[in-house]
Amino acid sequence: MTWIRRIDGLIDTIVSAGKWLVLPLVALLFLQWPLRDVFRAYSREANDLGQLIFALYVAMSVTAATRAGTHLAADALAQRYSERRRVQLARLGAALGLVPWSVFVFLSSKSLIVSSIAVLEAFPDTYNPGYFVIKAALWVLSLLMLAEAIVAVFRPARVGD
């Protein structure tokens, strides 16, 4: 199934690119103090940009954690199951848990996000532009998780599965 491989590759590209957001995020967090206390300027702008980057970073990191299998999991009982049974349970969980959740989050946040993007909503305290990106990060999260769930459900089984 080449379409699954394409989706999987796209997710991998997005998640791989997203991990680099941590560098400007750390830089902005570090710069807030000297900007506020030494230069007495632009600390609020650095904070706003840091929030924007953090929202996108978190939206992508949830999918990255899912792909890496590093989420907290209640798998004490499942460790006794065969590898094949665990794969089946993971697929079932993706189909019955992640897909509906992702679709629900996407659809239920539609009016909030569309209205925010339509007016290019600014940060409420500073009126700096870009607050709409924080809200749109929710769609990034839900769409990446939906795509990851689809890949998990339809990924061809490995020989040992």
Summary of the structure (lengths in Angstrom):
residues: 161
radius of gyration: 19.4
end to end distance: 17.1
largest distance: 61.5
contacts: 434
relative contact order: 0.16
helix: 77%
strand: 1%
